[in-house]
Amino acid sequence: MPRILNSARPSSLDLEAFLTHYGDIFEHSPWVAETAWEQGLTTQHDDADVLADSMGAVLQSADINQQIAVIRAHPDLAGKAALAGELTQDSTREQAGAGLDQCSAAEFERFQRMNQAYQDKFGFPFVIAVKGLDRHAILEAFEKRLENDAATERQTAIQQIIQIARFRLHMRAEAAE
C-alpha cells in the first residue's frame, strides 16, 4: 500500500520548500534531497517508497568521498553525542526506540568499544537502521559487520542509510494520515 506524503507533496514543492520538508531525511546531508529534486519529481514521488528509492539512487551514484561523508554524518550508537543530547530529533527517537538510551553500564561500555573498533577499522561510524531491533541485535550486527572488508562495509552502511531514510519518510507519511 502506498504511503503518500500528503502534508507536503514532494512533486508540488519548489526547491526551498522541498528542502525544508525533506532536506533532513539523510542525516546532515541536504544535498541528497536537493539532487533528487533537481533530477525531477513527478506525482509518483509523493509516495514515500518512490521518494526513498529516488533519494537512495542519488546516494548510490555519488562518488565514494560523498558517500563516506554521508556515513560520517551519522552519530555513534549509544555514543557521546547521545549522552550530551546532541543528536538530531530523528536520531534521538530512533536510538531510544531501540532501547539504546537504557543501556546498562556494561552495555554502554561494550558499545563504546565496538564503536571505536569499527571506527578504527573503517574510518566511519557504524550505521544500522535500528527500527525493529533491540540493543542485543545491534551489538550482534556490530560484531558480524566488523568482519567485512572496507568496500563491503561502505555499501552495507549506504544500504542501511537508505533504509533509515525510508523509515523516516514512512513516519512522515503516517503522521500526515
Secondary structure per residue as TSV (DSSP state, phi and psi in degrees):
chain	resnum	aa	ss	phi	psi
A	1	M	-	360.0	130.1
A	2	P	-	-64.3	144.9
A	3	R	-	-107.2	96.2
A	4	I	B	-83.3	132.3
A	5	L	-	-84.8	84.0
A	6	N	-	-73.4	-41.7
A	7	S	T	-68.2	-31.3
A	8	A	T	-143.4	80.7
A	9	R	-	-63.2	116.5
A	10	P	G	-52.0	-39.6
A	11	S	G	-66.6	-18.0
A	12	S	G	-100.1	-0.3
A	13	L	-	-98.2	143.1
A	14	D	-	-76.9	173.1
A	15	L	H	-58.2	-46.6
A	16	E	H	-60.7	-45.3
A	17	A	H	-67.1	-39.6
A	18	F	H	-60.3	-45.5
A	19	L	H	-66.8	-34.1
A	20	T	H	-61.2	-41.9
A	21	H	H	-86.3	-33.3
A	22	Y	H	-128.0	0.5
A	23	G	T	-66.9	-18.8
A	24	D	T	-98.7	4.7
A	25	I	S	-60.6	-41.2
A	26	F	S	-99.2	116.0
A	27	E	T	-41.6	114.0
A	28	H	T	51.6	32.3
A	29	S	-	-138.1	64.0
A	30	P	H	-63.9	-16.1
A	31	W	H	-61.9	-27.0
A	32	V	H	-65.0	-49.1
A	33	A	H	-63.9	-41.8
A	34	E	H	-61.1	-43.8
A	35	T	H	-64.8	-41.6
A	36	A	H	-61.5	-43.0
A	37	W	H	-62.7	-44.1
A	38	E	H	-63.3	-28.1
A	39	Q	T	-75.5	-11.9
A	40	G	-	101.8	129.9
A	41	L	-	-117.9	135.8
A	42	T	-	-111.6	179.6
A	43	T	G	-62.4	-21.5
A	44	Q	G	-61.7	-31.3
A	45	H	G	-73.8	-2.9
A	46	D	G	-75.9	-10.8
A	47	D	B	-86.7	129.1
A	48	A	H	-55.4	-40.6
A	49	D	H	-69.0	-39.4
A	50	V	H	-66.1	-42.8
A	51	L	H	-64.8	-41.1
A	52	A	H	-61.5	-42.1
A	53	D	H	-63.0	-42.5
A	54	S	H	-65.0	-47.9
A	55	M	H	-66.7	-37.9
A	56	G	H	-62.5	-38.0
A	57	A	H	-64.1	-35.5
A	58	V	H	-60.2	-48.5
A	59	L	H	-65.5	-41.0
A	60	Q	H	-61.2	-36.1
A	61	S	H	-89.0	-4.5
A	62	A	S	-67.6	158.6
A	63	D	-	-72.2	164.2
A	64	I	H	-56.9	-41.0
A	65	N	H	-62.9	-40.1
A	66	Q	H	-66.1	-41.5
A	67	Q	H	-61.5	-45.5
A	68	I	H	-64.6	-36.2
A	69	A	H	-62.4	-39.7
A	70	V	H	-67.3	-42.1
A	71	I	H	-60.6	-45.4
A	72	R	H	-67.2	-17.3
A	73	A	T	-72.9	-12.2
A	74	H	S	-87.0	144.5
A	75	P	-	-79.6	158.8
A	76	D	-	-63.4	148.1
A	77	L	T	-76.7	132.0
A	78	A	T	52.1	38.5
A	79	G	-	-98.5	-170.4
A	80	K	H	-63.9	-35.4
A	81	A	H	-63.3	-38.0
A	82	A	H	-65.1	-44.0
A	83	L	H	-63.7	-34.6
A	84	A	T	-85.9	-1.9
A	85	G	T	72.0	30.3
A	86	E	-	-102.9	10.6
A	87	L	S	-80.8	157.6
A	88	T	-	-66.3	162.9
A	89	Q	H	-57.6	-43.5
A	90	D	H	-61.0	-47.8
A	91	S	H	-64.1	-40.1
A	92	T	H	-59.9	-48.1
A	93	R	H	-63.9	-43.5
A	94	E	H	-65.1	-45.7
A	95	Q	H	-66.5	-39.2
A	96	A	H	-65.4	-37.4
A	97	G	H	-61.6	-26.7
A	98	A	T	-93.1	4.2
A	99	G	T	78.7	14.2
A	100	L	G	-71.5	-17.1
A	101	D	G	-83.5	0.6
A	102	Q	G	-119.9	21.9
A	103	C	-	-64.6	142.0
A	104	S	-	-71.8	169.2
A	105	A	H	-58.8	-41.3
A	106	A	H	-66.5	-41.1
A	107	E	H	-66.2	-42.0
A	108	F	H	-59.9	-44.6
A	109	E	H	-61.8	-40.6
A	110	R	H	-64.1	-41.9
A	111	F	H	-60.4	-42.0
A	112	Q	H	-62.2	-44.5
A	113	R	H	-63.0	-44.0
A	114	M	H	-66.8	-43.1
A	115	N	H	-56.4	-44.8
A	116	Q	H	-67.8	-43.8
A	117	A	H	-61.9	-42.0
A	118	Y	H	-65.6	-47.5
A	119	Q	H	-60.6	-41.9
A	120	D	H	-62.4	-39.7
A	121	K	H	-77.4	-42.9
A	122	F	H	-108.2	-19.8
A	123	G	S	81.4	13.1
A	124	F	S	-151.6	163.3
A	125	P	-	-74.4	154.6
A	126	F	-	-68.8	125.8
A	127	V	-	-122.4	130.7
A	128	I	-	-146.8	141.1
A	129	A	-	-74.1	105.9
A	130	V	-	-82.1	-11.2
A	131	K	T	-57.9	128.2
A	132	G	T	84.9	-1.2
A	133	L	-	-109.8	155.7
A	134	D	-	-111.0	175.5
A	135	R	H	-62.9	-29.3
A	136	H	H	-68.8	-43.9
A	137	A	H	-65.2	-35.8
A	138	I	H	-67.0	-44.3
A	139	L	H	-63.3	-37.1
A	140	E	H	-63.6	-43.0
A	141	A	H	-63.9	-39.4
A	142	F	H	-52.6	-52.9
A	143	E	H	-61.3	-43.8
A	144	K	H	-64.3	-45.3
A	145	R	H	-72.2	-22.0
A	146	L	T	-64.0	-17.7
A	147	E	T	-82.7	-12.2
A	148	N	S	-70.8	159.0
A	149	D	-	-83.7	168.0
A	150	A	H	-60.6	-43.2
A	151	A	H	-66.0	-42.9
A	152	T	H	-63.3	-42.7
A	153	E	H	-70.3	-34.5
A	154	R	H	-62.3	-45.3
A	155	Q	H	-65.4	-38.3
A	156	T	H	-63.8	-43.5
A	157	A	H	-62.9	-41.2
A	158	I	H	-62.7	-44.0
A	159	Q	H	-61.7	-39.8
A	160	Q	H	-66.1	-39.0
A	161	I	H	-64.3	-41.1
A	162	I	H	-63.9	-38.8
A	163	Q	H	-66.1	-39.7
A	164	I	H	-59.4	-45.8
A	165	A	H	-60.2	-42.7
A	166	R	H	-60.1	-46.9
A	167	F	H	-59.7	-42.8
A	168	R	H	-64.4	-41.8
A	169	L	H	-66.7	-39.5
A	170	H	H	-61.4	-41.9
A	171	M	H	-63.6	-38.1
A	172	R	H	-68.4	-36.9
A	173	A	H	-65.9	-41.9
A	174	E	H	-64.9	-38.3
A	175	A	H	-65.7	-26.8
A	176	A	H	-84.4	-12.6
A	177	E	-	-73.4	360.0
